[in-house]
Amino acid sequence: MNRLAPGLLMASVLSSCVTADIGTIGSIQGQTAALCRFIPTAKTISSLLSVKLGSVAAIAEAICKAVTEPVAEEAGAPVPEISGIEIEGYFVRRQ
């Protein structure tokens, strides 16, 4: 399973057409995985980078806060977002 994770991570990074630095995207994905076991898509990170939320650590913290805080449910399932950008990605299990 440990050999599969890097491949899945790279697939999620490369499957999206983004102009952001791959290293920055990977760094944010790594930090969110460590902080809250969530890996945002490269597309989501690229969109958030354009909003200028601050450092890599600040972006990772904002993503974790958005996906783990309870939100008031309105019609349908709530979609976490930051500055109007929907946070897409997936949670990973603890090893």
ABEGO torsion letter per residue (X at the ends): XAAAAAAAAAAAAAABBBABBAAAAAAAAAAAAAAAGBBBBAAAAAAAAAAGAEBAAAAAAAAAAAAABBBBBBBEBBBBBBGGBBBBEBBBBBX
